[in-house]
């Protein structure tokens, strides 16, 4: 293990986070707002920025000092996975400083929870009223989610992608794999991904600003819609906005749930048929449309007057694991809530900003089970799994089973732990809070439903859910391997 390159990489990440804090503080001061939130604690902000910048510089300096005279400065697989796991833990810690030092009512674990919820694009919050927060705090929540959408290591790779194993670093942090970027140079590929990401964000912000949102509201919701994250500026989420805003956000959330490498191929080939040939995207759209139809029909049958636009918005928000809500889906008929639950688990496409298990992984899991059933009565038959017309490697199938099994294990274990820590909560609230954390959704059911918040939870519960958020965001493996002694052995 090359600890020098790990220190240098972590230092760079933390310093980039400090720069993001300063930009956020500047924007909060410059952007006009008609809100009457709490006063900004610039002392707390400057202290948070300086502490983050100083610690980042120390990490970077130690790494550079230890690298003097070292010929091999490449990031290999072990260093890459260590940087990913430790980087997300460190960045979550430093991202919590503005919440802790600038808001007196916030405890340490509440600040950690809010920061993890932001960077992992979960969207769960401990704030009883976000309308009472200052503009700078709201912006930091939105900016942290926007950074986490593409991955906090995405900016790192954009600037420092010259080292070897950059694609390995990317694949451990997100569901974007090196093979998704074809033969592109990593820096070029990351530049194109960020251009698409920034372009969608700008389009979303401009569209919202042209409707009934102020510039401040448009920026916050634009940052969190494209990153499929869910933090907003209003206590009732999107309920109070017009149908035009809801439909525009629905479109951008839907686009955020599509694989970003697919956008790259679409722009390169300039052929719309690329979308039709991409099997995961077709199923993603099909699942979304079918969920909307089922919920609308169920509403009609049960004489539950639900607005079509509101149903469309909530379905897209849940399948992309954004977490914006209109009204209270927890008051819907049982079948509708079951559909919402399934959408939370499935999530969006691989390589998107969405959470959940991912559509491609669910498809491969179902097809693999089908093949195993056939082999039960035809043991000698040769069956191959295909996706997008290509045969899927056995290693990919194994990873599907591993991630799915680990997700189920942590869901069950997490539910048991939360039930023990929160005896006053019912089983639905406890289980859905764990599912919300693992799948990076935000709102849950019961006492932690879409019209509630997570402030009722104790500090140990917030700590457990914070770790589950990072586990789910990194798809478990990149964080769990940090516990292996073999990872830390020297070369």
N, C-alpha and C positions, 0 to 999 in steps of 0.2 A: 504493500500500500504506500503510495506516494503522498504523504501528509502535507508536503509543501504546496503541491498544486491544489489540494483541497482547501487549505487556508487561503490561498490567493483567490480562488474562485468564490469562496464564501464571502471574503472581504469585498470583492467586486459586487456581488449580489446585494449585500447590505448597504453599500454606498449608493447603488442605483435606487434602492428603496428610500434612502435619505433625500436624494435628489427629487424623487416623486413627491415626498412630503413637502419640500420647499415649493415645488410647482403648484401643488394643491393649495398651500397657504397663500401663495400669490394670487391664484385664481379666485379664491374665496374673498380676497380683498378687492379685486378688480371687477368681478361680475356683479352687476346690479341686481338686487333682490328686494322684493316688497315684503318679505317675511319678517315676522317679529320674534325671531328665535333668541336664544340666550346669547350673551355677549361672548366674543371670541377671547380665549385666554392665550394671548400671543406669547406670554412667558412660558406656559406649558408647551406650546408648539415649538418654540425655539429650543427649549430644553430637550424635547423629544428628537428634534432634528440633529442637534449637536451630539447627543449621546449615540444616536444611530450612526452618524458620520464618523465619530471618533472610533467606535467599536469596529466599523467596517475598515477604517484605515489601519487599525492595529492588526486585524486579521490579514489584510492585504500585505502590510509591511512584514509580518512574520513569514508569510508565504514567499515573498520576494527574497527575503534574507536567506531563507533555507534553500532557495533554488539557485543561489549563486554557485557556479561551478558545476551544477548538475546538467549533464548533457541531454538526458531524456526528460523533456518537459511536456509530454503528451498526456492527455486524459484517456486512460484506459477504462475498461468496463467497470472495474471495482471503484475507481475514483469517481466515475460518472454517477453511479448509483448512490455513492456516499454523498456527493454534492447535492443530488436531488433530494434525498431524505433529510439531511441536515439543513439544507438550504430552506426548505419549506418550514421546518421547525423554527429556525432562526428568524426568518422573515415574519412569521406569525407573531413571534415574541416582540420584535421591534415595531411591527405595525400596530400593536396594541398600546404603545406608549402614548400616542395622542389621546386616545380614549381615557386612559388612566390619569394622566396629568392635567388634562384640560376639562374634565367633567368630574366634579367633586363626588357625585352620588354613585359613580361607577366603581365597583370593587375590582381587584386585580383579575380574578377569574372571569368576571363579566367582560372586562376589556379583552382578555385573551379569546374568549368565545366570539366576541364581535369581530375581532381581527381575523380569526380563522374562518368565520362565516363569510367575511369579505373576500379574502384571498382565494378561498376554495369555491367561490361563487355559489355558496349555499343560500344565503339570503335570510337565514333565521336571525332574529334580533332580540336583544335583551331590553331595548328601550321601549318604555311604555308609550311614549309619544315622540315620534321623530320630528313632528312639527315644532317641538320646543328646542330642538338642537340648533346650533349655529350653522351658518352656511359652510364654513370651513370643515366642520365635522361631517356634514352631509356629503360634501365633495370628496373628502377622504374615504368615506365608505364606498362611494361610487367609483372613485379612481382605483381603490384597492381591488374591487371586483373586476374592473376592466383589465387591470394588470393580470389578475388571476385567470381571466377568461382564456387568453392565449397562453398563459403560463408565465410566471415571474422569471423563469429561466429563458423564456423566448427572447426577451430583450438582451439577456446575457449572450445568447447564441448569435443574435444579430450583430453584436459588436465584437465578440470574441469567438467566432466560429472557425478560426483557422486551425485550432487544435484537432487532433485525431479523436475519433469516437464522438463527434458532435451529434451525429444522428442517434447514437446510443443514448446520449444525454437527453435528447428530445423525446425518444420513445419511452424512457422511464418516467418522464414527467407528465406526458399527455398520451392520448390515444392516437396521436399522429406518429406513424412509424417511418423508419427510413425508406422502406420500400414505397411508401405513399408519395415520396418526393421524387420518384424515378431516378434519373441519373443527374439531377440538378446539383450544382454546387450548393452546399448547405447555406452559405451566406446569401447567395442569390435566392434560394428557396425561401429562407426566412424573411428576406426583404419583401418578396412577393406576398407571402402570407400576411405580413404586417400591413402591406399596402391594401390588401383586400379587407382586412380587419378594420383599419382606420377609415377606409372608404365607406364601408357599411355604417360605421359609427357616425361619420359626418352626415351621410344621407339621412340617417335616423334622426339626428339632432335637428337638421334643417327642416325636415318634414314636421316634427313635433312643434318647432318654433313657429311655423307657418299656420299651425292650428291654434288651439286655445291654451297652449302652455307658454309660460314665460321663458326667457332665455335660460335662467337658472334651472328651472324644472326640466327643460328640454335637454340640457347638457347631462344632468344627473340620470334621467331616464334613458337617454341615448346610450350612455356608457354602460348601463346595467342591462339594457334590452339585448344589445348585440352580444354581450358576454354571457347572455342567458343566466343572469345572476339574481336580480330581484329586489335590491335595495331601492327605495323610492324616497320621496320628500313629503308624502302625505300619510296621515294615519290610516286612511281607508284605502291605501294602495292606489289602484287605478279607478276605483268605483266612481269618483266624482268627475271624471273627465268625459268628454264627448265620445260618441260612437266612432267618429273619424280617428281620434287618437287611439282608441282601442284596436281598430282594424289596422292602423299603421304599425302599431307596436306588435300586433299579431304577425304581420308579414315579416318584420325584421327579426322577431324571435324565431319564426319558422326558418328563415335563412340562416340564422345563427346555429340552428340545430343540424345543418347540412355540413358534410365533410369539407373543410377548407382546402385540402389538396385537390378535391374535385373541382372547386372553383378555378384553381390554377390550371388544371387540364382543360377546363371549359374555355378559359381565356386564351390558352395557347393554341388549341385546335379551332376555336371559334365555330363550334358545332354543337347545337342544342341537343343533338342525339346522344351526346356524352351523358347527359342526365338520364335519358331513358334507358341507356345500357347499364347504368349503375344500379344494381339490384337493391342495395341497402337503401338508397334514396327513394326508390319506388315503394318499398315496404314502409318506410318512414312516413311518406305521404299517405299511403293506404291506411295505415294504423290511425293516423290523425283524423282522416276523413271518416272512417268507420266509428271512431269514438264520438265524434261530433254527432253523427247520425243517430247512434244508439242513445246518447244522452238527450237529444232533442225529442226523439220518439218517446222515451221514458217520461220526460217532462209532460208531454202532451197526454199520455195515457193516464198519468197520475193527477191530471188537472193542476199541475204545478207550473204556474205561469213564469217561464224563464225566457229572457230575451235571447234571441238568436245570436246577436253580437256578443253578449256576455258569455254564452256557452262556448262559442268559437274561441274567444279570448282565453277562457280558463283552460280549455282543452290544450291549446297550443302552449300555454304557459306551463302546464304540468308535463306534457310530453317532452318539452325542451328543458325541463327542470329549472325554469326561470324563477318561478315563485311569486310573480305578480298575481293578484287576485282581483276579481270583481264580485262583490257580494260575499256570500259564505257558502262554499260548496259543501261544507259539513252538514248543511240543512237539506241537501238534496236527497232524493230517494236512494235506497240502499244500492240498487244496481248502478246508479250514477257514481256513487262513491267507490264502488268496486272497480269501475272503469278508470276512475282517477287514480286509484291505487296501482293498477296495472301500468298505467302510463308513467307513473313515478318510477317504477322499477325498470321498465324498458329504457326510457330516456331517448336521446337523439342518436345521431349517426356517429360512427367512429371517426375521429379526426375533427370533431366539432367542439364547440365550447360547452356542450351539454354534459350533464352528469348521467347517472343511471348505469345500467349494465351495457348499454349500447345495442342498437337494433341488429347489427351484424353478429354480435356475440350471441344474442338470443336466437337468431336464425340458425347459426351453426350448431348451437346446443340442441335445438329441436330436430334438426336434420341428422345429427349424430345419434340421437336417441332412436329415431326412425330406423336408421341403418342397423343399430344394435338389435332392434326388435326383429328385423328381417333375418339377421344372422342367427337368431334363435331357432328358426326352422329351416334355414339354408346356410349352414355354417361355412361352406366352402365358397360362397359367392363373394366376388370382389366388388366392393362398393366404394366409390370415391365421393368425397364431399366437394362441391363446387360453389364458388361465389363469384359473381360477375363473369361467368363463363370460364373460370380458371379453377384448376384443382387446388384445394387447400392442403397445405403441408400438415403432417401429423403433429408437428410441434405447435402449430397454431391451435389445433384441436385440444391438445393437452393444456395449453394456456387458458383456453375457454373454460375447461373443467376446473382448473385450479382457481381462477378468479371467481367463478360462480360458487364453488365450494367454500372458499374463504369468505366471500360476501355473506353466504348463508350462516356460516359459523359466527361471524362477528355480529350479525343481526340477532341471532339467538342469544349469544353471550351478552351483548350490549343491552338487550331487552331485560334479561335477568338482573343485570347490575343496576340499571335505572329503576327497575321495580323495587329493588332492595333499598336504594338510596332515596326514592320518592314514594314512601308508603301511602301518601295521600292521593296519588294519581292512579287512575284506572289503567288497566292493561292496554287499552287502545291508545291512550295518550303516550304511555311509555314506549310501546312498540313502534308507533308512528314517528316518535321523535328520533329513535335510532335509525329508522329507515330514511327519514329526512336528512340525517347527518351523513349516512353512508352514501346515499345517492345524490347528495348535494342539492336538495330540493328547496328547503326553506320552511314553508308552512307544513304542518302535520294535521292530525285529527284530534278531536276531543278538546281537552283543556289547552292544547297547543295548536289549535286549528288556525285557519286563515285570518280570523278576526282577533286572535290572541297574540301573545308573545312569550318568550322563553324566560322572562324575568322571575317567574315563580319557582324556577329550579334552584337547587342548592349549588354551592361551589363545586363539590365533588362531581355532581352530575354534569355541570358545565364543562369541567375538565375532561370527563369521559367523552362527551359529545364532540368537543373540540378535536380530540385525537381521532375520533371516528371520521370527522370531516376530512382531515388530512389523509387518512387511510383511504377513504373513498375517492378523493381527488387524485391520488397517485395510484389508484387501482391496486392497493394493498402491497404489492411485492416490493416496490422501491423503499417502503418504510419498514417492512418486516425484516428485510435482510440486514438492516442495521443491527439487529439483535444476534446475528450470527458471528461467532468468534473468527471463523475462517475469513470473513470479509476484511478484518483488520490486521491480518498477518502481513508482515513486511515481505517484499519480494526477495 
